[in-house]
Amino acid sequence: MPSIELGDSIPPNTAHAVSVSLPTWKSNIGYEEGQEWVIGTMVTGYPRFFIHKSIQAFARDIVAKYGTVEHQAMLFPTRKTATRCLEFIRDKAPQSALAGLSAIHLVLDPAKKPPESLQSATPSISAVLCSAEAFPFAKQYWQHSGDGVSSRRAEFCHGLFKENLLIPADHASSPRPAQQKLCRGPKRYRRNASVDDTTSTSNGTQQHQQYPVKLTDDDPTDTLETSRFLEERYGRNLDLSLVPNAKSAIRRRIAGVLTENIDLKSTTAFPTMDSNARGISNFKEDDIYLVPCGMNAIFTTHQTLLKAREPRKSINFGFPYVDTLKILQKFGPGAIFYGRGSSEDLDDLESRLQNGERFLGLFCEFPGNPLLSCPDLVRIRRLADTYDFAVVVDETVGTFVNVNVLPYADVVVSSLTKIFSGDCNVMGGSLILNPNSRYYASLKSVMAAEFEDTYWAEDVIFMERNSRDFRSRIDRVNANAEAICEVLVAHPLVTKVYYPKYNESRPNYEVCKLPNGGYGGLLSCTLKTKAHAMAFYDALETAKGPSLGTNFTLTSPYVVLAHYQELDWAAGYGVDPDLLRISVGLEDDLTDIFARALKVAEGVQVSE
């Protein structure tokens, strides 16, 4: 991939990219420390750490119309998600931060007679309005839960908002008097009469605006023209007819029964859902739930377990992605943390269980990120069956093409944002309920009562399109990753390569590895010194930034990005602060690229 300038999106010129270019080690440090020479160049960032600029713009407009000069806004797709954020702020923030805390729920104005094609998208927005002191707590909830709006939803709904087509939900249920029924739209659709409307601005002053009005309540032409305007302006930009089939195609790919491209316009082209898919009997398509991002799959699973079972502490087993542990710690009774995920850790857990301690569930990654170690799922499953706790496995890194973890799990979660999509331009996540789990009935009941499908239609369409060649891409990525590992393992400057094929936990991986599976597309390595690691990183001719699972190779000093404020803590679990994580792509010349970067690192002069 050609060099990408600091702060540009990865991929370049991609409005909804999910990574940003940090091409030097120094720029990663600058990002973590909030230095303007880095932050000021960023056109985007990883979507749960950087609020997309289209979301920021929409939030500002909502505050300008419905808030005060003291307010900031965090945007969510529904009233329920915004309410959870409000509850989190009230629970975590100091009393002084709660002044002015509220939410506004915006929905389509029914008076505009929006066409069915627009209504079915449910383009709603709920904004949490809060003080500057409370905003960091709103952002914590937004980051950990994955409940926030996607950038595509924000862009689409912002357009409706600017046309005055989104109104507060409490207004939507109260029809306006007939003589002052408003009618928006381009001039060719407007009536000539108008009425003054006095509104208060955010600083308390009043301003007068003139709006066109409908003079009578029985003019069918006006309703027809307004509806026509909405259909032309928005309906054609958001074709929803294929969304149900797109969701079904995604779910069936996850189930493993859809392996070919199909025509979404033809339901007869869909393969039959095999009840024994993924090695599990009684498996149904509706056991797979699609959510806006991978972290939301973990958050939703944890919340569902808390409602389905007696609330207890959870177990985080193995060194996790940063927000998984935060979810377990902050949203419920807490968690115990086994950061190494070793057999000794399982010994300690078993001792606790034998002494009477009980837990809600055990959460783990297979393999883990960034050390690529694999927990002993056979033993974990045996302990879970004996001592009554759920097992939740994140298969994002391993992928269901390489491994099958579902027989050992009650719930399997994944970030579809990563290699399932590959194009680095859309978010998504999934969770699978094992139909043979002892908790299946209770989990299914809670999901039926509580689950909201907030996965935005445009994101669904992009995810389905991107995932059509998922299986063939995995095969190439597996081969490329092994080739890079061979280059790294053979080089004297490389002190450690972390990859399922080379790790001590390989036997645990092999238990779940499918006959035609490989070892995945993610690996990490350490070099002799920090100076060598920095030189190697700076010289690498790959994209460099956060995220993983892209169709192109993407490298990052992962521990710096994920744990900069807790490097010593991470090191205590064997995670080297100078570790480099490499997400391997589809390129043909990767071994040469890595050999050249190692050659540059060889030139580093290190004083003894």
Secondary structure, DSSP 8 states (H G I E B T S, - for coil): -----TT-EESTT-TT-SEE---SHHHHHHHHTT-HHHHTT-S---TTTS--HHHHHHHHHHHHHHS-TT-EEEEESSHHHHHHHHHHHHHHS-GGGGTT-EEEEEEE-GGG---HHHHTT---EEEEEE-TTTHHHHHHHHHHH--S--HHHHHHHHHHHHTT-EEEHHHHTS---GGGEE--S-GGG--S-EEEEEEE-TTS-EEEEEEEEES-S--HHHHHHHHHHHHHHTGGGS--TTHHHHHHHHHHHHHT---S---TT-GGGS----TTGGG-TT--GGGEEEESSHHHHHHHHHHHHHHHS----EEEESS--HHHHHHHHHSSS-EEEESS--HHHHHHHHHHHHTT---SEEEEESS-TTT-----HHHHHHHHHHHT-EEEEE-TTT-TTTB--GGG-SEEEEETTTTTT-SSS---EEEEE-TTSTTHHHHHHHHHHH------HHHHHHHHHHGGGHHHHHHHHHHHHHHHHHHHHT-TTEEEEE-TTTSTTHHHHHHHB-TT----SEEEEEESSHHHHHHHHHH--SEESS----SS-EEE-HHHHHHGGGHHHHHTTT--TT-EEEE--S-S-HHHHHHHHHHHHHT-----
